[in-house]
Structures are given as C-alpha cells and as structure tokens.
Amino acid sequence: MPDRNNAAQHAATSNRRGFLERVSATGIAGGIAVILGERSIAQRVTAQPAANLDPFEFDPATDPDGTFPQSVASGGPTSTGVILWTRIDPAAYEQSQPLAFEVAADEAFENVVSDGIVAADSISPEHDYTVNLDLDGELESNERYYYRFLYDGVASRTGRCRTLPGTGANLESLSLAVLTCQDYQNGYYGAYAHLAEEDVDFLVHMGDFIYESADGQYTSPTTDVYDGRDIELPSGKPLAETLEDFRHLYTVYRGDPLLQRGLEQHTLIAGWDDHEIGNNWWWDEQQDAPRLPEKDRGDDPTFTIDVAANGIQAWIEYMPSRVEYDPDATELHEQLQLWRSIEFGDLATLVRTDERLYRDGPPCGERRVTCDNEDAPDRTMLGEEQREWFLETVTTDDARWTVWANEVLTMPITAGKGYWQTEFIHDSWDGFQAERETLMTTIADADVRNFVTLSGDLHCSIAGYQRTTYNEWWWVDSDPVGVELMTPSITSVNAADVVDFPGDLDDDAVADLVRSNNPHMEFVDWHSHGYAVVEFTQDDCTYTVYEVDKTVNSDAATKQRNAAYRIPDGKIDLEELEVRDGANYVAAEPEAETVSGNGTRETDVEAENESEGVPTIPTGEGWRDEP
C-alpha cells in the first residue's frame, strides 16, 4: 500500500498556494486570467500527518450538519486516489482549528488506510470554507473506501469513494450513472435518493449542476417555482453576477439532503455546461471575452469577464474535479483546462470535452428557419487545440469502448429534408455542422472499435446513431459511426413541463413525430425526468433510462425503468431490451417500425409472435439487477 504520509514532504508549500497564481496582462485580453490570478482561488490541498490524536477525537452524538452543512463528496478519481470535498459552516469555523480526515477499508473505520490533517490556514473565508483534499498517490487502485472529516470534535457523515483501475488492468465491467440538468427551482431531488442506492461505480455529471437563476426564469410555465425552492441571491439580482451569488447557489444546491445522499455514496466525474455561468454562453474572439446572452449587459466585456470569473471560481471551490492549469499563462484558454481523458483499465476510456469555453456564437443569432450558416467551415465548438487532442485520443484508444462525455446533442433534430431541412437547436452540434462532420469522418476513417457518446443538456432521453453527415435526401444513406445515449434531466424543464399536451396526444405520439423526421434516432422520450445507467462489459454496452418523480421531495419518489438498449461489442446496433419479471432484460419483440443497425428506418416489419423461454441477453458479470 502507498505510504499514506508521503504527501507531507511538500504540503507546507502546496497547501498555501492559490489554485491560480497572479499573472501579468493588460487591457481586456486575458482579463479572466488576470482576475483569477489576482484572487486566492482554492487549490486542492494535500494531507499532513497529525502531530497528535486530538484532531481525531469526536462526539458521535453530535449532529454533523451544524459543522458540515453541505456534507461530503468525492471526485476526480485516479488509480491511486480521489479528491475529498467538504465545507465548514462559517458559524463553526475556528481560525486555528485544523481539519482531520480518515479513509478506511470498512464503514466502521476499524481498518484505516489513510489519515492526516488539513492545515488550519488552508480553510478560510477566502475560499468560502471549502476544502478539496487531494489523495492522489495515497490509495490502492480499483478499490472502494469509506471516508469522513473531523473538525473541532465533530465527525462528518461517512462517504464512500472509489479509485480507478490501474493502467491496462483487465476489467470485467464498469457501471456509470449519467446525470444532468438539475434546476433546483423546478423540482425535487428524489433521483439522487435512488442514485445513492444504485450499485454503480461512478457518477458522471454532464453539466448544469446549478442554474444561475433565482427568479424561476428556467422553470416550467405550468408549475412555476416548486414549494420550498425559493432562492434570494445576495446581490438581489434575478441571475447570479457576483462571487457571493454563485457561492450562495452552490450552498443551496449542496445543502439539499437528497442530493447529499447521492454524492456521499459515489465518486463524481464532473464537467460543466452553460448554467454554471450563464445560459447559452459562448466566447467572443473579437472582444476576447464571454458573451452572456440572457444577462443585462451580456455583451459588455468588462461585465461578462467579471461574471465568468466569479462562476469559474465558485465551480472550482464547490466541485471536486481534477482540472489542469498553467500558473504562468495570461489567457484563460491556456490557464484553465477542463478537457481530459480517464482510463478504466482495458475496458473503457472516457474522453471529456469542454464545449463552452472555446465555442463560437450562434450561427445566425436568434434566427432558425432562415439560417444558412450552421455548416460554415470555420465555426468551432471545441477550438483547434482541443479538437486535435480529442481526435488523437479517440482514434488511438486501445480500450474496448471509447466513450465521449459530450455536453450537448451531436445528432440533429430537424424537420424536412434537403433544401427544406430545418435545424431547431443551434446551441447543440447542429450549429457546428462542419466541425461535427470532421469529427465523425475522422472517427469513421480510423475504424474505432466501439464509439459511444454520452450526452446531456436537452432534458430528454434519446438513443440513436451518429453519422458523418445528416443533411441527405430521402434516398441518400450514410453509414453510422457510433451511438449516442442521452440522459434525461434530473429536474430541468422538458416538453411535458412546458406544454400542456392535449389528452389525445400521448407520449408516444410526440416521440414518433420526432423520430419520423429524424430516422437516426431509435428512442426518444420528451416527458420524463431521472437519470441513465450505462454499463460496459467485454461483451456489450447496456443503456438503461430511469424515470423518477421529481414532484416528491423524499426518497419515496417513484422510480421506474423507461427504456433499455444493448450495443454488442463490435457492432453499431441498438438492440431494444424489455423488462420481464421485474428484473431481467430480454430481447424486445420487433415493432412494426424499427431502425436497423445502419441507422435507417424500416417499415412494415412483421412482428414475431412471443415464444416461450425467451433467452435473457447476457450483459456480463457486472450486471446489476434492481434490488
């Protein structure tokens, strides 16, 4: 086992250094980098050995919530560690009090494998009392541990964390819970209560962990803000602007007991989307500053630079995520890097992209139907450096499954064909069609064995086939490159929230309408909230969508399976599965209309009669049945 105290040698210097050091620049260019460089932004800290046992003494009868109001979480896994996160309540804070921690192989902490302290000067109001403790190099690979923090005689709740398998390790299965879009004001977090009970290996959050709104701007017009979900920002503004605003939002979201239960039980692999800063934000190269289209003064670079810096700082403080930075850089794009890849032994590689910090603006402003600039060759969502890194990583990956953690939908949602085809969502990859074609063509040419894309953002469930091009006439076909699996929102508005559909227009009719215009889509559900579980084995990938009732603010919120699909190893084919006897997946009977493995729609397929003893589809040793 690694020496759990080896980090103490460099703790004296690394614990006291800010996440981003001061940089020199003038004018607007690099403005966010300058702002962040001038602040003492929380850096991941490392442990020190305890000088005595006092920090580890605690009263088990003391309620932890008074000291740890946002509980605990873990994230940023490596093969030898994780980042452990907590926050001390300002009322419980003592300037000279260190924070102790313990990591154990058992829930009773009888077999402690790592312990130590976080120095008192690493906890401060300057970082909003947050702590990101980096244990990289301290733990064994592919293991699950229990952990807790101890502060001034009070123990936090116990959390569970998990490390990655070692490089190239043979892995039989990997189970990821995929989640996204959790507007606090638009529902309750029963999904997190169920996630806490899921037997998954990691949580993958696609972004929109918080929403920057406090006035219900993004809630359903048919329900308004849910009871008990009112938020008042320190600035009094409807949308977050100040650092205090963004910090307040995180304390509210992270203060939810159901959300806490989910994060306590599983290690988080986190990214961001737009609402961590502002709806549909993008980077204006001419001004070298972000654009915030939903905010007043959203085109004023002096304003947007400050807002973005505040959102970024709060995200770093409150999300246990392993990001890279260059303290000598004078430009934000060089200073802060969220894109990265994560290896799960020989089974899967997760390639995570940042699709906000480098993206161009909408192709035609607010126009949709008359827009003709979506396929301009110079438009980019990833930026040149990230795009080259992404393609190199994906096309040279040796794992059985290459998995893209992608923020927004890659497949188009359109109506019409050819000259009459209209794309409706320019914030997705439909607004960056040339770059999308470059990605898909390069992946197709490299003959990547199993390419699976996980997506969020759109607040619905979709499973479909990715192609090199989509703007074909009816008689033109394009071979599929991979499959895209979208997870529904936890709470954020979907079609059913926004529109009160007539009684005769049921869920299937809406889905059929979308699918009939988009034959690359096999499954569409615009009406449900919840999450997805995606499991990989050496034989297949299984995608299961769970619907959870967001109107119930407890673990009594109902949960049900909505859909399940299997992708066999070496095939680009979505095989629909169904549930029988409440647990086991079996092959679904073919419908009158299906989508074949090449992503084209077939009609008048004769349904087979149900036969006795339909075989259960094997999904590998790691398959988890619903308890």
C-alpha positions as CSV (number, residue, x, y, z in Angstrom):
1,M,0.0,0.0,0.0
2,P,1.3,3.5,-0.7
3,D,2.8,5.4,2.2
4,R,-0.2,7.5,3.3
5,N,2.0,10.3,4.7
6,N,4.3,10.8,1.6
7,A,2.5,13.9,0.7
8,A,3.6,15.7,3.8
9,Q,7.0,16.5,2.3
10,H,5.6,19.1,0.0
11,A,2.5,20.1,1.9
12,A,4.0,23.1,3.5
13,T,4.3,24.9,0.2
14,S,1.5,23.4,-1.9
15,N,-1.2,23.8,0.8
16,R,-0.7,27.6,0.9
17,R,-0.5,28.4,-2.8
18,G,-3.7,29.6,-4.6
19,F,-5.2,27.5,-7.4
20,L,-4.2,30.1,-9.9
21,E,-1.2,32.4,-9.3
22,R,-1.0,36.0,-10.2
23,V,-0.4,36.6,-13.9
24,S,0.6,39.8,-15.7
25,A,-1.6,41.2,-18.5
26,T,-3.1,44.5,-19.5
27,G,-6.4,45.5,-21.1
28,I,-9.3,43.2,-21.7
29,A,-7.2,40.4,-23.4
30,G,-6.8,37.6,-20.9
31,G,-9.0,39.6,-18.5
32,I,-10.5,36.5,-16.7
33,A,-7.0,35.0,-16.3
34,V,-5.9,38.3,-14.7
35,I,-8.9,38.4,-12.4
36,L,-8.4,34.8,-11.3
37,G,-4.7,35.2,-10.9
38,E,-5.2,38.2,-8.6
39,R,-7.5,36.2,-6.3
40,S,-6.6,33.4,-3.9
41,I,-8.6,30.7,-5.5
42,A,-8.9,27.4,-3.6
43,Q,-6.3,24.9,-4.7
44,R,-6.5,21.2,-4.0
45,V,-4.7,20.6,-0.7
46,T,-2.6,17.7,0.4
47,A,-2.5,16.0,3.7
48,Q,-0.2,16.5,6.6
49,P,0.5,13.8,9.3
50,A,-1.3,14.5,12.6
51,A,1.0,15.8,15.3
52,N,-1.2,14.2,17.9
53,L,-4.5,12.4,18.2
54,D,-6.6,15.4,19.3
55,P,-8.0,16.2,15.8
56,F,-9.4,12.7,15.6
57,E,-11.4,12.8,18.8
58,F,-15.1,13.4,18.3
59,D,-18.5,13.0,20.0
60,P,-20.6,10.5,17.9
61,A,-23.8,12.0,19.3
62,T,-23.2,15.4,17.8
63,D,-25.2,16.3,14.7
64,P,-22.7,16.7,11.8
65,D,-25.0,19.2,9.9
66,G,-24.1,22.1,12.2
67,T,-20.5,21.8,11.2
68,F,-20.7,20.3,7.7
69,P,-23.9,21.7,6.3
70,Q,-23.1,20.6,2.7
71,S,-21.9,17.2,3.9
72,V,-19.1,15.5,1.9
73,A,-18.4,14.4,-1.6
74,S,-15.6,12.8,-3.6
75,G,-14.4,13.3,-7.2
76,G,-11.5,13.5,-9.6
77,P,-10.6,9.8,-9.3
78,T,-7.2,8.4,-10.3
79,S,-5.8,4.9,-9.9
80,T,-4.2,5.9,-6.6
81,G,-6.5,8.4,-5.1
82,V,-9.5,10.8,-5.2
83,I,-10.3,14.3,-4.2
84,L,-12.4,14.5,-1.0
85,W,-14.5,17.6,-0.5
86,T,-16.3,19.3,2.3
87,R,-17.2,22.7,3.7
88,I,-17.1,24.0,7.2
89,D,-20.1,26.1,8.4
90,P,-19.0,29.7,8.9
91,A,-20.5,29.6,12.4
92,A,-18.4,26.6,13.4
93,Y,-15.2,27.9,11.9
94,E,-12.2,28.4,14.1
95,Q,-9.2,30.1,12.6
96,S,-6.6,27.9,14.3
97,Q,-8.5,24.6,14.0
98,P,-7.2,22.0,11.5
99,L,-9.4,19.6,9.7
100,A,-8.7,15.9,10.2
101,F,-9.7,13.1,7.8
102,E,-9.8,9.3,7.8
103,V,-10.1,6.9,4.9
104,A,-10.9,3.2,5.8
105,A,-11.5,-0.1,4.0
106,D,-14.6,-0.6,6.2
107,E,-17.5,1.5,7.2
108,A,-16.7,1.1,10.9
109,F,-13.2,2.6,10.4
110,E,-11.6,-0.3,12.0
111,N,-9.1,-0.6,9.1
112,V,-7.9,2.9,8.5
113,V,-5.7,3.1,5.4
114,S,-5.0,6.9,5.3
115,D,-5.4,9.7,7.8
116,G,-4.0,13.1,8.4
117,I,-4.9,16.8,8.7
118,V,-5.6,19.7,6.5
119,A,-3.8,22.7,8.0
120,A,-5.9,25.4,9.6
121,D,-4.6,28.0,7.2
122,S,-6.0,26.0,4.2
123,I,-9.5,26.6,5.5
124,S,-10.6,30.2,5.3
125,P,-13.4,32.6,4.4
126,E,-11.4,33.5,1.3
127,H,-12.3,30.1,-0.1
128,D,-15.8,30.1,1.4
129,Y,-14.6,27.5,3.9
130,T,-14.4,24.8,1.2
131,V,-11.8,22.1,1.2
132,N,-10.7,19.9,-1.8
133,L,-8.3,17.3,-0.3
134,D,-6.3,15.5,-3.0
135,L,-5.3,12.0,-2.0
136,D,-3.7,11.1,-5.4
137,G,-0.8,8.6,-4.6
138,E,-2.3,7.6,-1.3
139,L,-4.7,4.8,-2.1
140,E,-4.8,1.4,-4.0
141,S,-6.3,1.1,-7.5
142,N,-9.8,-0.1,-8.2
143,E,-10.9,-0.1,-4.6
144,R,-13.9,1.3,-2.7
145,Y,-13.2,3.2,0.5
146,Y,-15.1,4.9,3.3
147,Y,-14.1,8.4,4.5
148,R,-15.0,11.1,6.9
149,F,-13.8,14.5,8.1
150,L,-13.4,15.6,11.7
151,Y,-13.5,19.2,12.9
152,D,-13.4,20.6,16.4
153,G,-14.8,17.4,17.9
154,V,-17.5,16.8,15.3
155,A,-17.4,14.0,12.6
156,S,-19.0,14.5,9.2
157,R,-21.3,11.9,7.7
158,T,-19.5,9.0,6.2
159,G,-18.9,9.0,2.5
160,R,-17.8,6.3,0.0
161,C,-15.2,6.8,-2.7
162,R,-13.7,4.7,-5.4
163,T,-10.4,4.8,-7.2
164,L,-9.8,3.9,-10.9
165,P,-8.3,0.6,-12.0
166,G,-4.6,0.7,-12.9
167,T,-3.4,1.4,-16.4
168,G,-4.2,-1.5,-18.7
169,A,-5.8,-3.5,-15.9
170,N,-8.3,-6.2,-17.1
171,L,-11.7,-5.0,-16.1
172,E,-14.8,-7.1,-16.5
173,S,-17.4,-4.4,-16.0
174,L,-17.9,-0.7,-15.5
175,S,-21.2,0.9,-14.4
176,L,-21.7,4.7,-14.8
177,A,-24.7,6.7,-13.6
178,V,-25.1,9.6,-16.0
179,L,-26.9,12.7,-14.9
180,T,-27.5,16.3,-15.9
181,C,-29.5,19.5,-15.6
182,Q,-30.9,19.8,-12.1
183,D,-32.7,23.2,-11.7
184,Y,-33.3,23.5,-8.0
185,Q,-36.4,25.5,-8.5
186,N,-38.1,23.1,-11.0
187,G,-38.4,20.0,-8.9
188,Y,-37.0,17.9,-6.1
189,Y,-34.0,15.5,-6.0
190,G,-35.7,12.1,-5.5
191,A,-33.4,10.9,-8.3
192,Y,-30.4,11.4,-6.0
193,A,-32.0,9.3,-3.3
194,H,-32.3,6.5,-5.8
195,L,-28.8,7.1,-7.1
196,A,-27.5,6.6,-3.6
197,E,-28.8,3.0,-3.7
198,E,-27.6,2.3,-7.2
199,D,-24.8,-0.2,-7.4
200,V,-22.7,1.8,-9.8
201,D,-19.0,2.6,-9.9
202,F,-19.0,6.3,-10.6
203,L,-21.4,9.3,-11.2
204,V,-20.8,11.2,-14.5
205,H,-22.3,14.6,-14.4
206,M,-22.7,16.2,-17.9
207,G,-23.2,19.7,-16.6
208,D,-25.7,22.3,-15.3
209,F,-25.1,21.2,-11.7
210,I,-26.5,24.6,-10.7
211,Y,-28.7,27.1,-12.6
212,E,-27.7,30.7,-12.3
213,S,-31.3,31.9,-11.8
214,A,-33.1,32.8,-8.6
215,D,-36.4,34.1,-10.1
216,G,-37.6,30.9,-11.7
217,Q,-36.6,32.0,-15.1
218,Y,-36.0,28.5,-16.3
219,T,-38.9,26.8,-14.5
220,S,-42.0,25.4,-16.1
221,P,-44.7,27.9,-17.1
222,T,-47.3,25.4,-16.0
223,T,-45.9,24.9,-12.4
224,D,-43.7,27.9,-11.6
225,V,-41.2,27.5,-8.7
226,Y,-41.7,24.4,-6.6
227,D,-42.7,24.8,-2.9
228,G,-39.7,25.5,-0.7
229,R,-37.4,26.1,-3.6
230,D,-37.3,29.9,-3.4
231,I,-33.8,31.4,-3.7
232,E,-32.7,35.0,-3.0
233,L,-29.3,36.0,-4.2
234,P,-27.1,38.2,-2.1
235,S,-27.0,40.8,-4.9
236,G,-30.8,40.8,-5.2
237,K,-30.4,40.2,-8.9
238,P,-32.6,37.6,-10.8
239,L,-29.4,36.0,-12.3
240,A,-26.2,35.4,-10.5
241,E,-23.5,38.0,-11.1
242,T,-21.2,38.3,-8.0
243,L,-19.0,35.7,-6.5
244,E,-21.3,35.7,-3.4
245,D,-24.2,34.9,-5.7
246,F,-22.6,31.9,-7.2
247,R,-21.3,30.6,-3.9
248,H,-24.8,31.0,-2.4
249,L,-26.3,28.9,-5.2
250,Y,-23.8,26.1,-4.5
251,T,-24.6,26.2,-0.8
252,V,-28.3,25.9,-1.5
253,Y,-27.9,23.1,-4.1
254,R,-25.3,21.2,-2.0
255,G,-27.5,21.7,1.1
256,D,-30.3,19.5,-0.3
257,P,-30.4,16.3,1.8
258,L,-31.3,14.1,-1.1
259,L,-28.6,15.4,-3.3
260,Q,-26.1,15.0,-0.5
261,R,-27.0,11.3,-0.2
262,G,-26.2,10.6,-3.8
263,L,-22.9,12.4,-3.6
264,E,-21.9,10.8,-0.3
265,Q,-22.2,7.3,-1.9
266,H,-20.4,7.7,-5.2
267,T,-17.4,9.4,-6.6
268,L,-18.2,12.1,-9.1
269,I,-16.7,12.8,-12.5
270,A,-17.8,16.3,-13.1
271,G,-17.9,18.7,-16.0
272,W,-19.8,21.9,-16.7
273,D,-22.2,23.2,-19.4
274,D,-23.6,26.7,-19.6
275,H,-25.7,27.4,-16.5
276,E,-22.7,27.3,-14.2
277,I,-22.1,30.7,-15.6
278,G,-24.9,31.8,-17.9
279,N,-27.5,30.3,-20.3
280,N,-26.0,29.6,-23.8
281,W,-22.8,31.5,-23.1
282,W,-20.1,31.5,-25.7
283,W,-16.7,33.1,-26.4
284,D,-16.4,36.2,-28.4
285,E,-13.0,36.2,-30.0
286,Q,-13.2,39.8,-31.2
287,Q,-13.7,41.0,-27.6
288,D,-11.7,38.2,-26.1
289,A,-14.5,37.8,-23.6
290,P,-17.5,35.6,-22.9
291,R,-21.0,36.6,-24.2
292,L,-23.9,36.1,-21.8
293,P,-27.0,36.4,-23.9
294,E,-29.5,36.1,-21.1
295,K,-28.0,38.7,-18.9
296,D,-28.3,42.5,-19.0
297,R,-25.0,43.9,-20.3
298,G,-24.3,40.4,-21.6
299,D,-22.3,41.9,-24.5
300,D,-20.2,44.2,-22.2
301,P,-16.8,42.5,-21.8
302,T,-15.9,44.3,-18.6
303,F,-19.1,42.9,-17.1
304,T,-19.0,39.4,-18.6
305,I,-15.4,38.9,-17.7
306,D,-16.2,39.5,-14.1
307,V,-19.3,37.3,-14.0
308,A,-17.5,34.4,-15.7
309,A,-14.5,34.7,-13.3
310,N,-17.0,34.5,-10.4
311,G,-18.7,31.5,-11.8
312,I,-15.5,29.7,-12.5
313,Q,-14.1,30.4,-9.1
314,A,-17.2,29.1,-7.4
315,W,-17.2,26.0,-9.6
316,I,-13.6,25.3,-8.6
317,E,-14.4,25.7,-4.9
318,Y,-17.5,23.6,-4.8
319,M,-16.9,20.8,-7.4
320,P,-14.3,18.1,-6.6
321,S,-12.9,18.0,-10.1
322,R,-9.4,17.3,-11.4
323,V,-8.6,20.2,-13.8
324,E,-5.3,21.4,-15.1
325,Y,-3.9,24.9,-15.1
326,D,-0.8,26.8,-16.1
327,P,0.0,29.5,-13.5
328,D,2.2,31.4,-16.0
329,A,-0.5,31.7,-18.7
330,T,-2.0,35.1,-19.4
331,E,-5.0,33.7,-21.3
332,L,-7.8,31.8,-19.7
333,H,-7.9,29.2,-22.5
334,E,-4.2,28.4,-21.7
335,Q,-4.6,28.8,-17.9
336,L,-7.6,26.5,-17.2
337,Q,-8.2,23.2,-18.9
338,L,-11.3,21.0,-18.2
339,W,-10.9,18.6,-21.1
340,R,-9.3,15.3,-20.2
341,S,-9.4,11.6,-20.6
342,I,-10.0,8.9,-17.9
343,E,-8.9,5.3,-18.4
344,F,-10.9,2.4,-16.9
345,G,-8.3,-0.3,-17.4
346,D,-8.5,-2.1,-20.7
347,L,-12.3,-1.8,-20.8
348,A,-13.2,1.8,-21.5
349,T,-11.7,5.3,-21.9
350,L,-13.9,8.3,-21.1
351,V,-13.0,11.4,-23.1
352,R,-14.4,14.5,-21.6
353,T,-14.6,17.7,-23.7
354,D,-15.2,21.4,-22.7
355,E,-17.9,22.7,-25.1
356,R,-18.4,26.2,-23.7
357,L,-15.0,27.9,-23.2
358,Y,-14.0,27.7,-26.9
359,R,-17.2,27.9,-28.8
360,D,-18.3,30.4,-31.3
361,G,-21.7,32.2,-31.0
362,P,-24.9,31.0,-32.6
363,P,-24.6,30.9,-36.4
364,C,-27.5,33.3,-37.2
365,G,-28.3,35.0,-33.9
366,E,-31.9,34.2,-33.0
367,R,-32.8,33.0,-36.5
368,R,-33.6,29.3,-37.1
369,V,-35.6,28.7,-40.2
370,T,-33.8,31.1,-42.4
371,C,-30.3,30.4,-41.0
372,D,-27.8,29.1,-43.6
373,N,-24.5,29.4,-41.7
374,E,-24.7,26.3,-39.5
375,D,-22.2,24.5,-41.8
376,A,-19.6,27.3,-42.1
377,P,-16.2,25.6,-42.1
378,D,-14.6,28.0,-39.7
379,R,-17.2,27.5,-36.9
380,T,-15.9,25.7,-33.8
381,M,-17.2,24.4,-30.5
382,L,-14.0,22.8,-29.4
383,G,-11.3,25.1,-30.6
384,E,-8.4,23.8,-32.7
385,E,-6.2,22.5,-29.9
386,Q,-8.9,20.7,-28.1
387,R,-10.3,19.2,-31.3
388,E,-6.9,17.8,-32.3
389,W,-6.4,16.4,-28.8
390,F,-9.9,14.8,-28.9
391,L,-9.4,13.2,-32.3
392,E,-5.9,11.9,-31.4
393,T,-7.2,10.5,-28.1
394,V,-10.2,8.8,-29.7
395,T,-8.6,7.4,-32.8
396,T,-5.6,5.9,-30.9
397,D,-7.5,4.5,-28.0
398,D,-6.9,0.8,-27.3
399,A,-9.7,0.2,-24.8
400,R,-12.7,-2.0,-25.7
401,W,-15.1,1.0,-25.5
402,T,-14.2,4.6,-26.4
403,V,-16.7,6.9,-24.6
404,W,-17.2,10.6,-25.3
405,A,-18.6,12.6,-22.4
406,N,-20.2,15.2,-24.6
407,E,-22.2,18.2,-23.2
408,V,-24.8,18.7,-25.9
409,L,-26.6,16.6,-28.5
410,T,-24.4,15.6,-31.5
411,M,-27.3,14.3,-33.6
412,P,-29.6,16.8,-35.4
413,I,-33.2,17.4,-34.5
414,T,-34.7,18.5,-37.8
415,A,-37.9,18.8,-39.9
416,G,-37.8,18.3,-43.6
417,K,-35.1,17.1,-45.9
418,G,-32.6,18.5,-48.4
419,Y,-33.1,22.2,-49.1
420,W,-36.1,22.2,-46.8
421,Q,-34.4,20.7,-43.8
422,T,-34.5,23.0,-40.7
423,E,-32.4,22.5,-37.6
424,F,-34.0,23.7,-34.4
425,I,-31.2,23.7,-31.8
426,H,-28.2,25.7,-32.8
427,D,-26.7,25.6,-29.3
428,S,-26.1,21.9,-29.9
429,W,-23.8,20.4,-32.6
430,D,-26.4,21.4,-35.2
431,G,-24.9,24.8,-35.0
432,F,-21.4,23.4,-35.8
433,Q,-22.1,21.0,-38.6
434,A,-18.7,21.2,-40.4
435,E,-16.8,20.5,-37.2
436,R,-19.2,17.7,-36.4
437,E,-18.6,16.2,-39.8
438,T,-14.8,16.5,-39.3
439,L,-15.1,14.6,-36.0
440,M,-17.3,11.9,-37.3
441,T,-15.5,11.4,-40.5
442,T,-12.1,11.1,-38.8
443,I,-13.5,8.6,-36.3
444,A,-15.1,6.6,-39.1
445,D,-11.9,6.5,-41.1
446,A,-10.0,5.3,-38.0
447,D,-12.4,2.5,-37.6
448,V,-12.8,3.0,-33.9
449,R,-14.0,-0.3,-32.5
450,N,-16.8,0.8,-30.2
451,F,-17.6,4.6,-30.1
452,V,-20.3,5.6,-27.6
453,T,-21.3,9.1,-26.8
454,L,-22.9,10.2,-23.5
455,S,-24.8,13.5,-23.7
456,G,-26.9,15.8,-21.6
457,D,-28.3,19.3,-21.8
458,L,-31.5,18.7,-23.8
459,H,-33.6,17.4,-20.8
460,C,-34.8,14.3,-22.6
461,S,-33.8,10.7,-23.3
462,I,-32.5,9.8,-26.7
463,A,-30.7,6.8,-28.2
464,G,-29.6,7.0,-31.8
465,Y,-27.0,6.6,-34.4
466,Q,-24.2,9.1,-35.2
467,R,-23.3,9.6,-38.8
468,T,-20.7,11.5,-40.8
469,T,-23.5,13.6,-42.4
470,Y,-27.2,14.1,-41.9
471,N,-28.3,16.6,-44.5
472,E,-29.3,14.0,-47.1
473,W,-32.2,13.5,-49.3
474,W,-34.5,10.6,-48.5
475,W,-32.7,8.2,-50.8
476,V,-29.2,9.0,-49.6
477,D,-27.8,7.0,-46.8
478,S,-24.8,7.5,-44.5
479,D,-23.2,4.7,-42.5
480,P,-23.3,5.1,-38.7
481,V,-20.1,5.9,-36.8
482,G,-21.3,5.2,-33.3
483,V,-24.3,5.5,-30.9
484,E,-25.4,8.5,-28.8
485,L,-27.1,7.9,-25.5
486,M,-28.6,11.0,-23.9
487,T,-29.6,11.1,-20.2
488,P,-32.8,12.9,-19.1
489,S,-32.7,15.9,-16.8
490,I,-32.9,15.4,-13.0
491,T,-35.5,18.3,-12.8
492,S,-35.0,20.8,-15.5
493,V,-37.9,21.6,-17.9
494,N,-38.8,19.3,-20.7
495,A,-41.5,19.2,-23.3
496,A,-44.2,17.9,-20.8
497,D,-43.3,20.7,-18.4
498,V,-43.5,23.5,-20.9
499,V,-46.6,22.4,-22.9
500,D,-49.9,21.0,-21.6
501,F,-50.4,18.4,-24.3
502,P,-54.0,17.6,-25.3
503,G,-55.2,14.3,-23.9
504,D,-55.1,12.6,-27.3
505,L,-51.5,13.5,-27.9
506,D,-49.7,11.0,-25.7
507,D,-46.0,10.5,-25.0
508,D,-45.6,8.0,-27.9
509,A,-47.2,10.3,-30.4
510,V,-44.7,13.1,-29.6
511,A,-41.8,10.7,-29.8
512,D,-43.0,9.3,-33.1
513,L,-43.2,12.8,-34.5
514,V,-39.6,13.5,-33.7
515,R,-38.4,10.1,-34.9
516,S,-40.3,10.2,-38.2
517,N,-38.3,13.4,-39.1
518,N,-35.1,12.1,-37.6
519,P,-34.6,8.4,-38.7
520,H,-31.2,8.3,-37.0
521,M,-33.0,8.3,-33.6
522,E,-34.1,4.9,-32.3
523,F,-35.6,6.1,-29.0
524,V,-37.0,9.5,-27.9
525,D,-38.7,10.5,-24.6
526,W,-39.5,14.1,-24.1
527,H,-41.7,13.7,-21.0
528,S,-39.7,12.0,-18.2
529,H,-37.1,13.1,-15.6
530,G,-34.5,11.0,-14.0
531,Y,-31.1,9.5,-15.0
532,A,-29.4,6.8,-17.0
533,V,-27.1,4.0,-16.1
534,V,-24.7,2.9,-18.8
535,E,-22.8,-0.3,-18.2
536,F,-19.9,-1.6,-20.1
537,T,-18.6,-5.2,-20.2
538,Q,-16.2,-7.0,-22.6
539,D,-19.3,-8.2,-24.5
540,D,-21.6,-5.2,-24.7
541,C,-22.8,-1.8,-23.5
542,T,-26.2,-1.5,-21.9
543,Y,-28.1,1.8,-21.6
544,T,-31.0,2.0,-19.1
545,V,-33.2,5.0,-18.5
546,Y,-34.9,5.5,-15.2
547,E,-37.8,7.9,-14.6
548,V,-38.0,9.4,-11.2
549,D,-40.9,11.5,-10.0
550,K,-39.5,15.0,-9.3
551,T,-42.7,16.3,-7.6
552,V,-42.0,14.3,-4.4
553,N,-39.4,15.7,-2.0
554,S,-38.3,12.5,-0.4
555,D,-36.9,9.0,-1.1
556,A,-40.5,7.9,-1.6
557,A,-40.3,9.4,-5.2
558,T,-41.3,6.6,-7.5
559,K,-38.7,5.2,-9.9
560,Q,-39.3,3.0,-12.9
561,R,-37.4,1.8,-15.9
562,N,-38.4,3.6,-19.1
563,A,-36.2,2.0,-21.7
564,A,-33.1,-0.2,-22.2
565,Y,-30.9,-0.8,-25.1
566,R,-27.9,-3.1,-25.7
567,I,-25.0,-2.4,-28.0
568,P,-23.0,-5.6,-28.8
569,D,-19.2,-5.4,-28.9
570,G,-18.0,-4.6,-32.4
571,K,-21.4,-3.6,-33.8
572,I,-23.1,-0.3,-34.2
573,D,-26.5,-1.6,-33.3
574,L,-29.1,-0.6,-30.7
575,E,-30.9,-3.7,-29.6
576,E,-34.0,-2.8,-27.7
577,L,-34.5,-4.7,-24.4
578,E,-37.5,-5.1,-22.2
579,V,-38.1,-6.0,-18.5
580,R,-39.8,-9.2,-17.5
581,D,-40.4,-10.4,-14.0
582,G,-39.3,-7.0,-12.7
583,A,-35.6,-7.5,-13.2
584,N,-34.0,-9.4,-16.1
585,Y,-33.6,-7.9,-19.6
586,V,-34.7,-9.9,-22.6
587,A,-34.9,-9.1,-26.3
588,A,-37.8,-6.9,-27.1
589,E,-40.2,-8.0,-29.8
590,P,-39.7,-6.1,-33.1
591,E,-42.2,-3.3,-33.7
592,A,-44.0,-2.5,-36.9
593,E,-41.3,0.2,-37.5
594,T,-37.7,-0.2,-36.4
595,V,-34.3,1.3,-37.0
596,S,-31.8,-1.1,-38.4
597,G,-28.2,-1.2,-37.3
598,N,-27.2,1.1,-40.2
599,G,-29.4,3.8,-38.7
600,T,-32.1,3.8,-41.4
601,R,-35.8,3.4,-40.7
602,E,-37.5,0.3,-41.9
603,T,-41.3,-0.1,-42.1
604,D,-43.8,-3.0,-42.2
605,V,-41.5,-5.4,-40.3
606,E,-43.6,-8.4,-39.3
607,A,-43.6,-8.7,-35.5
608,E,-42.6,-12.1,-34.3
609,N,-45.0,-14.0,-32.1
610,E,-44.0,-14.2,-28.5
611,S,-42.3,-17.5,-27.8
612,E,-41.8,-19.3,-24.6
613,G,-38.5,-19.2,-22.9
614,V,-37.1,-16.0,-24.5
615,P,-33.4,-16.1,-23.5
616,T,-32.0,-13.4,-21.2
617,I,-29.5,-11.3,-23.1
618,P,-26.1,-11.7,-21.3
619,T,-24.7,-8.4,-20.2
620,G,-21.6,-9.6,-18.4
621,E,-20.5,-10.5,-15.0
622,G,-21.0,-7.0,-13.6
623,W,-24.7,-6.6,-14.5
624,R,-26.8,-5.3,-11.6
625,D,-30.4,-6.3,-11.2
626,E,-32.8,-3.9,-9.5
627,P,-32.9,-4.8,-5.8
